[in-house]
Amino acid sequence: MGKKISFREKIGYGIGAVGLDLSYGLFYSYLSKYLTDVVGISVVFLLILAPLARIWDGINDPMMGTIVDRTRTKMGKYRPWILIGAVLNAIVLCFLFNNPGIDTKSVSMYIYVTIFYVLWGMTNTLADIPFWSRVPSFSSEEKERNSVSTIARIFSGLGQGIIGVLTVPLIKKLGDGTEANAQGYGRWTIICAILLVVFAVISVASSKERVNLPPTSGKFSLKESLRVIKSNDQLLVFMLFAMISNAGYYMTSGISLYYFDNVCGNDMLQSKFFIFGAAGSVLGLGVIPLCSNVFKMNNRKTYIASLSMAAFGYITMFIADTLTHHNIVAIGICYLIASTGIASMFVNQTVMLADVVDYGEYHTGQRNESLTFSMKGFLQKMAYTIQSIIMFGTFAITKYNVLNKTSNPASNTAISFMMFAIPPVFIIISCLIFIKKYKIHGDFKTEVLNKVTQMHGE
């Protein structure tokens, strides 16, 4: 496990993250706007749908993680599921953003949206869990894990950048010229779905399968899965602080189109805004090497620095918006700072989750890579749910409606508040929990890695 991984293989593996984040980005950043303003779905209905879907995810995600841990095929235990999940998620994504002709005001449309909303979460889990579960299997060395995670996050950021910068312009370009641009949403989604499958195939074909231990035997047991999760106290701590920080990030990405369309009156500004975010995402990938090699900081200090940078960026973005009255350059520069911290945060979280896998084996004697990594996808969905509850709940209270979106001061004020004020609060709370509760660092982390290495006979 300590063997050095070739740069070519790291690149091959990381490419798969582009497609995953194309699907992520459309779902987390644009589905709400599509459903409320194009389809005309009630915000109260969406307020109820998001948390109900998480109830099923609470069963489905650990179940999928356990299934992956027990998979035996010639391709290994990760790669088959990456392919299956990518294909199914691509199909569901297309149905989610394309109306097959159902009356948008009918009960049938609400049933249709519910089915494919839930199916997106299920099919995304099929691909996401095995993809990110592979990180700890590449190497037990911190530098190699940092390298694999950073490269994967580079491609993940590329996928996010493509969605953020190109979605609004291409929706207009591919659309039928109407204000709703339903056709543009549909066509752009089909393109992203095809790319999701293509990048998954490249990732699977160009990276090797590495498994630390033989696949776990036995059938799936929800009770046993929950017992394993509960027994890993550091996994629970990780889920809490990562969920809160991710919710802050999703708040900005999820509400941004509403902000630029409704408050600023120009949805094309969102693309310029996300150009700054994409630049920050690239810069953020250099934070770990800089902190590690130049400032000799360990991952713990680097993570705290990343969260501090993100919080500072969000706070200054709020100040810049207030002082400059929506100046995109001023806001964008501050968002670049926040995005730099967020990108580094995500890389650090991936590495930390790999350490949590080792800690679980150290603590319980049982290694559950995919089950542990299934919690990454679940906490992201929970973070999105927190964002959705706040957003749709606020819309319901302020009586947001697509027909009067430009003339509702209460909704516009609330949108600005969610865009700029909530994210830094979440980031700061997350950082405080991390500092107080997360303990896999320093000498204890070395002890954990040494014992796990001995258990594997390496």
C-alpha positions in Angstrom: 0.0 0.0 0.0 2.9 2.3 0.4 4.0 1.9 -3.2 4.3 5.1 -5.2 1.4 5.6 -7.7 2.2 6.8 -11.2 1.1 10.3 -12.2 -0.6 8.8 -15.3 -2.7 6.5 -13.1 -3.7 9.4 -10.8 -4.8 11.4 -13.8 -6.8 8.5 -15.2 -8.5 8.0 -11.9 -9.2 11.7 -11.3 -10.9 12.2 -14.7 -13.9 10.3 -13.4 -14.6 13.2 -10.9 -15.3 15.6 -13.8 -18.4 13.6 -14.8 -19.6 13.1 -11.2 -19.4 16.9 -10.6 -21.3 17.7 -13.8 -24.2 15.7 -12.4 -23.6 17.1 -8.9 -23.5 20.7 -10.1 -26.7 20.5 -12.1 -28.6 18.8 -9.2 -27.3 21.0 -6.4 -27.0 24.4 -8.1 -29.7 24.4 -10.8 -32.4 21.9 -10.1 -34.1 24.2 -7.6 -34.2 27.1 -10.0 -35.4 24.8 -12.8 -38.2 23.3 -10.7 -39.5 26.6 -9.2 -39.1 28.9 -12.2 -39.4 26.6 -15.2 -41.6 23.7 -14.0 -43.5 25.8 -11.5 -43.2 23.3 -8.6 -44.4 24.7 -5.2 -41.6 25.7 -2.8 -43.6 24.2 0.0 -43.6 20.8 -1.8 -39.8 21.1 -2.3 -39.4 22.0 1.4 -41.0 18.6 2.2 -39.4 16.6 -0.5 -35.7 17.2 0.4 -35.8 15.9 4.0 -38.1 12.9 3.1 -35.6 11.9 0.4 -32.8 11.8 3.0 -34.7 9.3 5.1 -34.3 6.8 2.2 -30.7 7.9 1.7 -30.0 7.0 5.3 -30.8 3.4 4.4 -29.6 3.4 0.8 -26.2 4.9 1.3 -24.8 2.6 4.0 -26.4 -0.3 2.1 -24.6 0.5 -1.0 -21.3 1.0 0.9 -21.7 -2.5 2.4 -22.5 -4.0 -1.0 -19.4 -2.5 -2.5 -17.3 -3.9 0.4 -18.7 -7.3 -0.3 -18.3 -7.2 -4.1 -16.1 -9.8 -5.9 -15.6 -9.5 -9.6 -12.7 -9.8 -12.1 -12.7 -6.0 -12.3 -12.5 -5.7 -8.6 -15.0 -4.3 -6.2 -15.0 -0.6 -7.1 -14.8 -0.2 -10.9 -18.0 -2.2 -11.9 -20.1 0.0 -9.6 -18.6 3.2 -10.9 -19.6 2.2 -14.5 -23.1 1.0 -13.5 -23.7 4.1 -11.3 -22.5 6.5 -14.0 -24.8 5.1 -16.7 -27.9 5.0 -14.4 -27.2 8.4 -13.0 -26.9 9.9 -16.5 -30.2 8.4 -17.5 -32.0 9.7 -14.4 -30.4 13.1 -14.8 -31.8 13.4 -18.3 -35.3 12.5 -17.1 -35.1 14.9 -14.2 -34.4 18.0 -16.4 -36.6 16.9 -19.3 -40.4 17.0 -19.2 -41.8 14.1 -21.3 -45.0 16.1 -21.9 -46.7 16.0 -18.5 -48.9 19.0 -17.5 -46.7 21.0 -15.2 -49.8 21.9 -13.0 -50.9 18.3 -12.6 -50.4 15.8 -9.7 -48.6 13.6 -12.2 -45.8 16.2 -12.5 -45.3 16.2 -8.8 -45.1 12.4 -8.8 -42.7 12.5 -11.7 -40.4 15.0 -9.9 -40.5 13.0 -6.7 -39.6 9.7 -8.4 -36.6 11.0 -10.3 -35.5 13.3 -7.4 -35.1 10.2 -5.3 -33.6 8.1 -8.1 -31.0 10.7 -8.7 -29.7 10.2 -5.1 -29.8 6.5 -5.4 -27.9 6.3 -8.8 -25.4 9.0 -7.7 -24.6 6.8 -4.7 -23.9 3.8 -7.0 -21.1 5.8 -8.7 -19.9 8.2 -6.0 -19.3 5.7 -3.1 -17.0 3.3 -5.0 -15.2 6.2 -6.8 -14.1 8.0 -3.6 -13.7 4.8 -1.6 -10.6 4.1 -3.7 -8.6 6.9 -2.2 -7.3 5.0 0.9 -6.7 1.9 -1.2 -4.1 3.7 -3.4 -1.6 4.1 -0.5 -1.2 4.3 3.2 1.3 7.2 2.9 0.0 10.7 3.7 1.8 12.4 0.7 0.5 9.8 -1.8 -3.1 10.1 -0.4 -2.8 13.9 -0.6 -1.6 13.6 -4.2 -4.4 11.3 -5.3 -7.0 13.4 -3.5 -5.6 16.6 -4.9 -5.6 15.4 -8.5 -9.1 14.0 -8.1 -10.2 17.3 -6.7 -8.6 19.2 -9.6 -10.9 17.3 -11.9 -13.8 17.7 -9.5 -13.2 21.5 -9.5 -13.1 21.4 -13.3 -16.5 19.8 -13.4 -17.8 22.4 -11.0 -16.3 25.1 -13.1 -17.8 23.9 -16.3 -21.3 23.8 -14.7 -20.9 27.2 -13.0 -19.5 29.1 -15.9 -21.2 27.5 -18.9 -24.7 26.5 -17.7 -26.6 29.8 -18.0 -25.0 30.8 -21.3 -25.6 27.4 -22.9 -29.1 27.1 -21.6 -29.8 30.3 -23.5 -27.9 29.1 -26.5 -29.5 25.7 -26.7 -33.0 27.0 -25.6 -36.0 27.9 -27.6 -35.8 31.6 -26.9 -38.5 31.6 -24.2 -37.8 33.1 -20.8 -38.1 29.7 -19.1 -35.5 28.0 -21.4 -36.9 24.5 -20.6 -35.5 23.2 -23.9 -32.0 24.6 -23.0 -32.0 22.9 -19.6 -32.9 19.6 -21.3 -30.3 19.7 -24.0 -27.5 20.9 -21.8 -28.3 18.1 -19.3 -28.2 15.5 -22.1 -24.7 16.7 -23.0 -23.5 16.5 -19.4 -25.0 13.0 -19.0 -23.1 11.8 -22.0 -19.9 13.3 -20.6 -20.6 11.6 -17.2 -20.5 8.2 -18.8 -17.5 8.9 -21.0 -15.4 10.2 -18.1 -16.4 7.2 -16.0 -15.2 4.8 -18.7 -11.9 6.6 -19.0 -11.4 6.5 -15.2 -12.2 2.8 -14.9 -10.1 1.8 -17.9 -6.9 3.8 -16.9 -6.6 3.1 -13.2 -5.8 -0.1 -11.4 -7.9 -1.7 -8.7 -6.3 -1.9 -5.3 -7.9 -3.7 -2.4 -6.4 -3.7 1.1 -8.2 -6.8 2.4 -10.4 -9.5 0.8 -14.0 -8.4 0.3 -16.1 -8.8 3.4 -18.4 -11.8 3.4 -22.0 -12.1 4.5 -25.2 -10.3 3.5 -26.1 -6.7 4.0 -27.5 -5.9 7.4 -28.7 -2.3 8.1 -28.4 -3.0 11.9 -24.8 -4.2 11.4 -23.9 -1.2 9.2 -25.3 1.2 11.7 -23.3 -0.5 14.4 -20.1 -0.1 12.4 -20.8 3.5 11.8 -21.7 4.2 15.4 -18.6 2.4 16.6 -16.3 4.8 14.7 -16.6 8.0 16.8 -14.3 9.9 14.5 -16.5 9.2 11.6 -19.5 10.7 13.4 -17.4 13.8 14.3 -16.2 14.1 10.7 -19.8 13.8 9.4 -20.9 16.6 11.7 -18.3 19.3 10.9 -18.1 18.3 7.2 -21.9 18.5 6.8 -22.0 22.0 8.3 -19.2 23.4 6.2 -20.6 21.8 3.1 -24.0 23.3 3.8 -22.4 26.7 3.8 -20.8 26.1 0.4 -24.0 24.7 -1.0 -25.9 27.7 0.2 -23.9 30.0 -2.0 -23.9 27.7 -5.0 -27.6 26.9 -4.7 -28.9 30.5 -4.2 -26.5 32.3 -6.6 -28.7 32.0 -9.7 -31.7 33.4 -7.7 -29.4 36.2 -6.5 -28.1 37.3 -9.9 -31.5 36.7 -11.7 -33.9 38.1 -9.1 -31.9 40.6 -7.1 -29.4 41.9 -9.7 -31.7 41.4 -12.7 -29.0 39.7 -14.8 -28.6 35.9 -14.6 -25.5 36.1 -17.0 -23.6 37.6 -14.1 -23.5 34.2 -12.4 -21.1 32.9 -15.1 -18.7 35.8 -14.4 -19.1 35.1 -10.6 -18.2 31.4 -11.1 -15.2 32.3 -13.2 -13.7 33.8 -10.0 -14.8 30.7 -8.1 -13.1 28.4 -10.7 -9.9 30.4 -10.4 -10.1 30.1 -6.6 -10.7 26.3 -6.9 -7.5 26.0 -8.9 -5.5 28.1 -6.4 -7.0 26.1 -3.5 -5.4 22.9 -4.8 -2.0 24.4 -4.1 -2.8 25.2 -0.5 -1.9 21.8 0.9 1.5 21.5 -1.0 2.3 25.1 0.0 1.4 24.6 3.7 3.1 21.2 3.8 6.3 21.9 1.9 6.9 25.6 2.6 5.4 26.3 6.0 5.8 22.7 7.3 2.2 22.6 8.5 0.5 19.3 9.1 -3.0 18.5 7.7 -4.7 19.7 10.8 -3.3 23.2 10.7 -3.8 23.3 6.9 -7.4 22.4 7.3 -7.9 25.2 9.9 -6.2 27.6 7.6 -8.4 26.6 4.7 -11.6 27.1 6.7 -10.3 30.5 8.0 -9.6 31.6 4.4 -13.1 30.5 3.3 -14.8 32.3 6.2 -12.8 35.4 5.5 -13.7 35.3 1.8 -17.4 35.0 2.6 -17.4 37.8 5.1 -15.6 40.2 2.8 -18.0 39.2 0.0 -20.9 40.3 2.2 -19.1 43.6 2.9 -18.3 44.1 -0.8 -21.9 43.5 -1.8 -23.1 46.0 0.7 -20.6 48.7 -0.1 -20.5 48.4 -3.9 -24.2 47.5 -4.5 -23.7 44.2 -6.4 -20.4 45.0 -8.2 -19.5 41.7 -9.8 -15.7 42.3 -9.7 -15.6 43.3 -6.0 -17.8 40.3 -5.1 -15.9 38.0 -7.4 -12.5 38.8 -5.9 -13.8 38.0 -2.5 -15.4 34.8 -3.8 -12.0 33.8 -5.2 -10.6 33.9 -1.7 -13.5 31.9 -0.3 -13.3 29.4 -3.1 -9.5 28.9 -2.5 -10.3 27.9 1.0 -13.2 25.7 0.0 -11.2 23.8 -2.6 -8.5 23.1 0.0 -11.2 22.2 2.5 -12.6 19.5 0.2 -9.2 18.0 -0.5 -8.5 17.9 3.2 -11.8 16.2 3.9 -11.1 13.5 1.4 -7.8 12.8 3.0 -9.3 12.9 6.5 -12.0 10.4 5.5 -9.2 8.0 4.4 -7.6 8.5 7.8 -11.0 7.7 9.4 -11.1 4.4 7.5 -7.7 3.5 9.1 -9.0 4.7 12.5 -12.0 2.5 12.2 -9.8 -0.6 11.5 -7.5 0.5 14.3 -10.4 0.9 16.7 -12.6 -2.1 15.8 -10.3 -4.5 13.9 -12.6 -4.3 10.9 -11.9 -2.3 7.7 -15.0 -0.9 5.9 -13.7 1.5 3.2 -16.9 1.8 1.1 -19.3 1.9 4.0 -17.2 4.7 5.6 -17.0 6.6 2.3 -20.7 6.1 1.8 -21.1 8.6 4.7 -19.3 11.2 2.5 -22.1 11.1 0.0 -24.8 11.0 2.7 -23.3 14.0 4.5 -23.2 15.9 1.2 -26.9 15.1 0.7 -27.7 16.2 4.2 -25.8 19.4 3.7 -27.8 20.0 0.6 -31.0 19.2 2.6 -30.0 21.8 5.2 -29.5 24.3 2.5 -32.8 23.4 0.8 -34.8 23.6 4.1 -33.4 27.1 4.8 -33.9 28.2 1.2 -37.4 26.9 0.5 -38.5 27.6 4.0 -37.5 31.3 3.5 -39.1 31.3 0.1 -42.4 30.1 1.6 -42.3 32.7 4.4 -41.5 35.6 2.0 -44.0 34.3 -0.6 -41.4 33.9 -3.4 -43.1 33.4 -6.7 -41.6 33.3 -10.2 -44.4 35.7 -11.4 -43.4 38.5 -9.0 -39.7 37.6 -8.4 -38.4 41.0 -9.4 -40.9 43.0 -7.3 -40.8 41.1 -4.0 -38.5 43.1 -1.7 -38.8 40.5 1.2 -37.7 37.6 -1.0 -34.8 39.6 -2.5 -33.6 40.7 0.9 -33.7 37.1 2.1 -31.9 35.9 -1.0 -29.0 38.3 -0.4 -28.9 37.3 3.3 -28.7 33.6 2.3 -26.1 34.3 -0.3 -23.6 36.2 1.9 -24.4 35.9 5.6 -25.2 32.3 6.3 -22.2 30.6 4.7 -19.5 32.1 6.9 -21.5 31.3 10.0 -21.6 27.7 9.0 -17.9 27.6 8.2 -16.9 29.0 11.6 -19.2 26.6 13.5 -17.7 23.7 11.5 -14.1 24.8 12.3 -14.8 25.0 16.1 -16.3 21.5 16.1 -13.2 20.2 14.2 -10.8 21.8 16.6 -12.5 20.5 19.6 -13.5 17.0 18.6 -11.4 15.6 15.8 -8.3 13.7 17.1 -6.7 11.8 14.2 -3.6 14.0 14.0 0.0 14.1 15.2 1.4 11.2 17.2 -1.9 9.5 17.4 -2.4 9.5 13.6 1.1 8.0 13.3 0.2 5.3 15.8 -3.0 4.4 13.9 -1.1 4.2 10.5 1.6 2.0 12.0 -0.8 -0.4 13.6 -2.9 -0.7 10.4 0.3 -1.3 8.4 1.3 -4.1 10.7 -2.2 -5.6 10.5 -1.8 -5.8 6.8 1.7 -7.4 7.1 3.4 -4.7 5.2 
